[in-house]
C-alpha cells in the first residue's frame, strides 16, 4: 500500500479469472477486501449505465418510494432533473442487470464467502444496490457514513452470517476524488467492535487506518460484510464528482427473500 496526500491507496490489484489464485485468497483472508481490474469492458459499462437510466425513468414517473420495503433515495442532477441516487433490487427491473448477475466469473468469488449454500442474493438483503453520488449544491447524497453490511442480521435478531459485498464501478476516480474507504482487517473484529467501533451512518471522520481505491470504470472490488467502510464526499463539484457503483450481495445459509410486503428496518431509515 502507498500513501498520497494523506490517503493510503490499496495495492496490489488483480485480474479475476475462472478461479481465484492462492495469492488472491490469502490477500482477502488477511485484509478483508480485494480489487480486480477491468472486470467489464467499457462498452458493457456504457450498456449498464443506459439500463440504469431506464430504471430511473420508470421509478421517477411512478413516484416509487420503496422496493421490497427498502427506501429509494432520490436527488437532483446537475441539470436540475430528479434522479435516483440509491437503487435497491435494481436487477428486478432490468433484463440487462439481471443477466449481469449470471456472469460465470462471479462464481469464482464464492470461496471468499466460506459458507454453505453460497449464492448471489438477487432477492435478499437489498438485492442489487446501485449508489449514484454527485456533488452539487442540490445533491443530498454525496457521501455515506461508517457502517458494516452485517448490521442487517443484528436488526433481524439473527446470528451474523457470512456476506460479501461485490462492487462493480461504473466511473473512473482516484481516492483524492472521494469514494470507497475501508479499514483493512476489521472483518476479524469481535462483536463489540463490529457494533460500537464507529457511529453507524452518522460518523464520517477519516480513520488513520483507512484505505482508498484508484478505480477505472469496469473494475470490481470485494469487501467482507463485517468490514468497516464508508464513502468519502468528493472535494470537487460537477460532472467530475460523479460516481456510480453497483453492489451485489453474496450470501450463504438460509434463503430469506424479500417481497412487496417486507417491512422497512430502522437501519434503512438511518442510512
C-alpha positions in Angstrom: 0.0 0.0 0.0 1.2 3.5 -0.7 0.2 6.9 0.7 -0.5 10.0 -1.3 -1.8 13.3 0.1 -2.6 11.5 3.4 -4.7 8.9 1.6 -3.4 5.3 1.6 -4.1 3.6 -1.7 -4.9 -0.1 -1.9 -2.3 -2.2 -3.6 -1.9 -4.7 -5.2 -4.7 -5.1 -7.8 -5.6 -8.4 -9.5 -7.4 -9.8 -12.6 -10.4 -12.1 -12.0 -10.2 -15.4 -13.9 -12.3 -18.6 -13.7 -10.7 -19.4 -10.3 -9.1 -17.5 -7.6 -5.4 -17.9 -7.1 -3.8 -18.8 -3.7 -2.3 -15.3 -3.6 -5.8 -13.7 -4.1 -7.3 -15.9 -1.4 -4.6 -15.1 1.1 -4.8 -11.4 0.4 -8.6 -11.3 1.0 -8.2 -13.5 4.2 -5.7 -11.1 5.6 -7.2 -7.7 4.6 -11.0 -8.4 4.1 -11.1 -6.8 0.7 -9.7 -7.3 -2.8 -9.6 -5.2 -6.0 -9.8 -6.7 -9.6 -9.1 -4.5 -12.6 -11.0 -4.5 -15.9 -13.8 -6.9 -14.9 -16.1 -5.3 -17.5 -15.2 -3.8 -20.9 -16.1 -0.1 -21.4 -18.9 -1.0 -23.9 -20.5 -3.1 -21.2 -20.2 -0.3 -18.7 -22.0 2.0 -21.2 -24.8 -0.5 -21.6 -25.3 -0.8 -17.9 -25.4 2.9 -17.5 -28.2 3.0 -20.1 -30.1 0.3 -18.3 -29.9 2.2 -15.0 -31.2 5.3 -16.8 -34.2 3.3 -18.0 -34.9 2.0 -14.5 -34.6 5.5 -13.1 -37.0 7.0 -15.6 -39.6 4.3 -14.7 -39.3 4.9 -11.0 -39.4 8.7 -11.3 -42.5 8.5 -13.5 -44.2 6.2 -10.9 -43.1 8.2 -7.9 -41.9 4.9 -6.5 -40.8 5.2 -2.8 -39.7 1.7 -1.9 -38.8 -1.7 -3.4 -39.5 -4.7 -1.2 -39.5 -2.5 1.9 -36.2 -0.8 1.0 -36.4 3.0 0.6 -35.3 4.6 -2.7 -33.1 7.7 -2.4 -33.8 10.5 -4.8 -31.8 13.6 -5.6 -31.2 16.2 -8.2 -28.7 16.0 -11.1 -26.6 18.8 -12.4 -29.3 19.8 -14.9 -31.9 20.0 -12.2 -33.7 16.8 -13.1 -34.8 14.3 -10.4 -32.6 11.2 -10.3 -32.3 8.0 -8.2 -29.2 8.1 -6.1 -29.7 4.8 -4.3 -31.4 1.9 -6.1 -32.4 -1.3 -4.4 -33.2 -4.6 -6.2 -32.4 -2.9 -9.4 -31.9 -6.1 -11.4 -35.6 -7.0 -10.9 -36.4 -4.1 -13.2 -33.9 -4.6 -16.0 -33.0 -7.6 -18.2 -29.5 -6.2 -18.7 -28.8 -6.0 -15.0 -30.4 -9.4 -14.3 -28.2 -11.0 -17.0 -25.1 -9.4 -15.5 -25.6 -11.3 -12.3 -25.3 -14.5 -14.3 -21.7 -13.7 -15.3 -19.9 -17.0 -14.6 -16.8 -15.2 -13.3 -18.8 -14.0 -10.3 -19.0 -17.6 -9.1 -15.2 -17.6 -8.8 -15.7 -15.3 -5.8 -17.7 -17.9 -3.8 -14.7 -19.3 -2.0 -14.2 -15.9 -0.3 -17.5 -16.4 1.4 -16.6 -19.6 3.2 -20.2 -20.5 3.6 -22.7 -23.3 2.7 -25.4 -22.7 0.1 -23.5 -19.7 -1.3 -25.4 -17.6 -3.8 -25.9 -14.2 -5.2 -28.7 -12.5 -3.2 -30.7 -11.0 -6.0 -33.9 -11.3 -4.0 -32.4 -11.0 -0.5 -30.9 -8.2 1.7 -31.3 -5.1 -0.6 -30.7 -7.1 -3.8 -28.6 -5.3 -6.4 -27.9 -1.9 -4.9 -26.7 1.0 -7.1 -25.3 4.1 -5.4 -25.1 7.3 -7.6 -23.1 10.0 -6.0 -22.9 13.5 -7.4 -21.5 16.5 -5.6 -23.6 19.7 -6.3 -25.4 22.3 -4.3 -28.7 20.5 -4.6 -27.4 16.9 -4.2 -28.5 15.2 -0.9 -26.4 12.0 -1.5 -22.7 12.9 -1.7 -21.3 10.5 0.9 -22.1 7.6 3.3 -21.1 7.3 6.9 -19.2 4.4 8.6 -21.0 1.1 8.6 -20.7 -2.6 8.2 -23.0 -4.6 5.9 -23.9 -7.2 8.5 -25.8 -4.8 10.8 -28.9 -6.2 9.0 -28.5 -9.5 10.7 -28.4 -7.7 14.1 -31.6 -5.9 13.4 -33.3 -9.1 12.3 -32.2 -10.7 15.6 -30.2 -13.3 13.7 -26.7 -14.7 14.1 -24.3 -12.7 11.9 -23.9 -14.7 8.7 -21.2 -14.6 6.1 -21.6 -11.9 3.4 -19.5 -10.3 0.7 -20.3 -7.0 -1.0 -19.1 -7.1 -4.6 -18.9 -3.7 -6.1 -18.8 -3.0 -9.9 -17.7 0.5 -10.6 -19.1 2.5 -13.5 -16.9 5.6 -13.4 -13.3 6.5 -13.1 -12.0 8.1 -9.9 -8.9 8.2 -7.7 -9.0 8.4 -3.9 -8.4 12.2 -3.9 -11.9 12.4 -5.5 -13.6 10.7 -2.6 -15.1 7.3 -2.9 -14.9 4.0 -1.0 -12.8 3.8 2.2 -12.2 0.5 4.0 -10.4 -0.3 7.3 -8.4 -3.5 6.4 -8.6 -6.3 8.9 -11.8 -5.2 10.6 -13.6 -8.3 9.2 -11.9 -10.2 12.1 -13.1 -7.9 14.9 -15.2 -9.1 17.8 -18.9 -8.4 18.1 -18.5 -5.3 20.4 -16.2 -3.6 17.9 -18.5 -4.6 15.0 -21.4 -2.8 16.6 -19.7 0.1 18.5 -16.3 0.9 16.9 -17.9 3.7 14.8 -21.2 5.6 14.8 -23.3 3.9 12.2 -24.0 6.1 9.2 -23.7 9.4 11.1 -19.9 9.1 11.6 -17.8 10.4 8.7 -14.4 11.2 10.4 -11.5 9.7 8.5 -9.7 6.8 10.2 -5.9 6.7 10.3 -6.0 3.1 9.1 -8.5 3.5 6.2 -7.6 3.0 2.6 -8.9 4.3 -0.7 -9.0 2.9 -4.3 -7.8 4.0 -7.6 -10.7 3.0 -9.8 -11.2 2.6 -13.5 -14.8 2.1 -14.9 -15.3 -1.6 -15.1 -13.2 -2.5 -12.0 -14.6 -4.9 -9.4 -14.0 -4.7 -5.6 -15.0 -7.1 -2.9 -15.2 -6.5 0.8 -16.2 -8.7 3.7 -19.6 -7.7 5.1 -18.1 -7.4 8.6 -15.5 -4.7 7.5 -15.9 -1.1 8.5 -16.2 1.1 5.4 -17.6 4.5 4.3 -17.9 6.6 1.2 -16.0 9.9 1.2 -17.5 13.0 -0.3 -15.8 14.3 -3.4 -13.9 17.6 -2.8 -14.8 18.8 -6.3 -18.2 19.6 -7.8 -19.9 19.0 -11.1 -19.5 16.1 -13.6 -16.0 15.1 -12.4 -17.6 14.2 -9.0 -20.0 11.6 -10.4 -19.5 8.1 -9.1 -21.9 5.2 -9.8 -21.3 1.8 -8.1 -23.3 -1.4 -8.2 -23.1 -3.6 -5.1 -24.0 -7.3 -5.4 -24.7 -9.2 -2.1 -23.0 -12.7 -1.9 -24.6 -14.6 1.0 -24.9 -18.1 2.4 -27.2 -20.0 4.8 -30.9 -19.9 5.0 -32.7 -18.4 1.9 -34.5 -15.2 3.0 -36.1 -13.4 0.0 -37.9 -10.1 0.4 -41.2 -9.1 -1.4 -43.5 -6.1 -1.6 -44.8 -6.9 1.9 -41.4 -6.7 3.6 -41.0 -4.1 6.3 -38.6 -1.2 6.4 -35.9 -1.6 9.0 -34.6 1.1 11.4 -31.1 0.8 9.9 -32.5 1.6 6.4 -34.1 4.8 7.7 -30.8 5.7 9.4 -28.7 5.1 6.2 
